[in-house]
Amino acid sequence: MLRRSQVDKLVVLPSKARRALFILGEVMQTEKPAYRRIVLKLSGEAVQERGGRDNISPTVVREIAERIKEVRDLGVQVSIVIGGGNIWRGLAASHRGMDRTTADYMGMLATVINALALRSTLDQMGIETRVQSAIDMRNVAEPFILGRAIRHLELGRIVIFAAGTGNPYFSTDTTAALRASEIRADVILKATKVDGVYDSDPKTHPNARRYDRLTFSEALAKRLQIMDSTAFSLCMDNKIPIVVFDMNNPTNIRDAVLGRKVGTLVCDELPST
């Protein structure tokens, strides 16, 4: 809604200019988020530069932080779960002979490193951010406390959940599903390297079909690998929708939050059209 002072100024403008400004006002009013509170799931590889040798690219982290800021500025409460695969993969190490529990704890520490890198960049941009770790390391992060996490979100701060669930044998997908359930998030936005969920691997099957929408039961029946089984069960049981989208498109996070058609929506029931 334009203020009276703005309307008064419009009177002296040519008719086309007045119309353009009124249309702009209407467009701005329709930029209403579809979700109030989100969990953004990022892979560890998301902070790497393509073809680069560094585990963490400050330039890429800055780009991600700017996209997150756009969403936060819409009034959305933003929490983040980030993986550690750019630094260490516990499961892969266990397949090479390392003790699985030790390997998984190392992977949890890798997620803390990524979380601190993202927090540092967001802080530099003037965005209050908190890292909450499932493993106690008070010198670098807060412990995960549900009430405190929700309070941070209500105050407009971004919360990054690090160190997985604090237990071995659980993925960061499961962390995202668990935290989303705990904080009562409206959706999980799962950023990937592909633009949605396909009926087969689009890299090897050129005729692979991408789904725009799926129910949880359909995804189970078709055996589609959206998340690991534990994470997917948590989302299905708690009716938390999942949007799977391509992280490489810079507008996708914002478009997904605004409820636009991005990637694949997986939900309890298909919304009416």
N, C-alpha and C positions, 0 to 999 in steps of 0.2 A: 504494500500500500504506500503510495507516494504521500509525503507530508504536504500540508497546505502551502508552505513556503516554496516547495518544489513545483506545485501546481501553478502558483502565481508566476513563477519564472517561465513556465512553459507557454504562457499566454503570448509572450512577445516573440516566440519562435515561429518559424514557418510551419505550416500544417504538416508537412512530411516529417519534419524533425520531431514535432510533438507526437505524431503517431509512432515513430520509431522508439521514442523514449517510453511511451505507454506500453508498447509491445515488450520492450526490454523489462519493464517492471513486472509484467505478467509472467514472463519467462522466469525471472528471478524468484517469483512467488511459488512457482511449480517445482523448484529445486528442493523438494522436501525428501529427506532420507526415508527409505523404506524400513530401516532398522534403527533401533535406539541404542543397542549395545552389541558389539561384534567381537569375535575372536578372529584375528587374521593369522592364518597358518602359513609361515614362510619356510622354505627349505634352506639348509645351510648354503647350498650352491647359489641361492638368490643374491648373496652378497659378493659373489665372485664376478670378475670381469671375464667375458667370453674370450678364451684364448690367452688370458693372463696367467701369470705364475703365482701371484699373491693369493693367499687364502681369503683375504678380505680386501676388497677394493674400496678405498674411501670415497671415490667418485660414485660407485654404484650404491653404496650405503646412503650417500647424500640424496641420490635420485629416489630411493625407496622412502627415505624420511620425508621428502617433499610430497610424495603421493599420500603418505600417512597424514601429513599435516592438512592436506586438502580435505580429507575425510573428517578429521577432528574439527576443522573449522566449520563443518556443516552442523556441528552440535552432537555428533555421534560419539558415544563412549567407546574408546578403542583399546582393546587388549591384544597382545601379540604372543604367539608361540613360535619360536624359531628353532630350526634343527641345527645340527652340528656337522653334517656330512662333508662340508668343505674342509674340515680339519681332521675329523676322525669318524669312522663308522665302526661301531662296536660289533655289529653282527658280522661284517666282513672280516674283522680281525679274529673273531671266534672261529670262523671257518678256516682260518689259517693256523689254528692251533692255540690261540690265546684263551685263557679262562674267560668264559662268557660274562660272568659277573663283573670281573675287572674291566673287560673291554667296554661293557655298557656304562660303567661309572666314568670311564675316560670320555665316552661320548657325551655324557651329561655335562662334564666340565667344558667340553667344546661348545655346547649351547650357551653356556654362561659367557664365554669369550665373545660370541656373536651378539649376545644380548647387550653386553657392555659397549660394544662398538656402535650398535644402533642407538643406545641411550645417549652416548656421548654426542653423536651427531644431532639428535633431536634436542638435547640440552643447548647445543650451540645455536640452534635455530630459535631458541626461546620457548621451547615446548617442555613443560614439566613432565618428566618421565621417571618411573620407578621400575627397577628390576626386582622381582621377587623370585627367590631361588627355593627349590624344593630340598636342596642340600644346604645346611647351615654354613654360611660364609659371610658373616656380618660385616667384614671389612669392605666388601665389594657389593653386597646386595642385601635387601631385606629378606627375612624368612617369609615363606608363603603363609599369609594369614588371611583367610577369606574375607572377614569383615573389613580389614584394612584395604584389601584390594578393591572391594566394592566402593569404599569411601573415596579412594583415589580416583576411581572412574567418575563418581558423582561430582567430584571437584574439577573435572575436566582434564585430569592427568592421564597420560598413557601408561599402561602397565604391561611390562614384558615378563612373561612367565618363563623362567629358565630352569635348567637342570632336570627337565622332564618331570616325571611324577616322583622322582627321588628313589625309584626302585628299578633294578635291572629287569630285562625282558619286556619292557614296555617302550613303545615307540613315541616319537613326538606327536604323531597323529593321535595316539591315545591321550597324550597330555592335553592336546587341543580339545578333544571331546570331553575329557574330565573337567577341565577348567571351565569350558563353556557351560557344562551342566551345573557346576558349582556357583558360578556368578550369574546364572540364568541369562545367558546371552541369547540374542534373537537369531543368530546365524553364525556359522563358521564359513569364512571365506578362505578357501584352500587354493593358494597360488601355486601353479605348476608350470611345466615347460610346454604343455599342450593346451589347446583352447577349449577343453571340455572333456567329457567322457564319451568314448567311442565303443562300438560293439566289437572292435578288434584293433590291433595296433596299427595306427595310421602310418607309421614309418615303414611297415612291411606290407601293409594292405592298402593300396591306393584307393580302393572302393569302400574303405571303412566308413561307417555311418556315425555321425556325431548326434548325440541326444541333446535336445534343448531342455527337456524335463524328464525326471524319473521319480517314481515312488521308491521308498526303501525296499518294499517287497519285490518290485520289478528288478531292482539292482541285484538283490539276492538271487532271484530266479535266473537271471541272466549271468550270474557269477562275475559281475563287473568289479574290477579292483579299484574301488574309489578310495578306501582307507583299509588299514588292516582290520581283521575281524573284530577285535576288541573295541577299537575306536568306532567302527561302524555300528556295532551293537549298542554302544552308549548313546550315539546320536539317534538311533531308531527308537530306543526305549524312552528317551527323554524328548522325542519329537523336535530335535534341533536340525533345521535345514542346513544343507551344505551347498555352497556354490563353488564349483570347480572351474577355474579360469586360467588364462595365460598371463603369467606375470610380466612378460616382455612388452605387453601393450600398456603404455603409461597411463591410459585413462580407465583401465578395467576395474581397478579397486573402487574408484569413485562411482563409475557407472553401476557396479554391482550394489553398492550401498544405496544408490538412488532407485534401485529396483528395476533397472533396465536389463534387457536381455543380454547377458554376458555368460559365455561358457555354458555349463550345465547346472541346473537346479535339481538337487535331490531332496525330497521332502516327504512328509508323512502321507499327504494326499496332494494330488495335482490341483493347483489353484484353478478356479473357474475362469474361463476366458470370455 
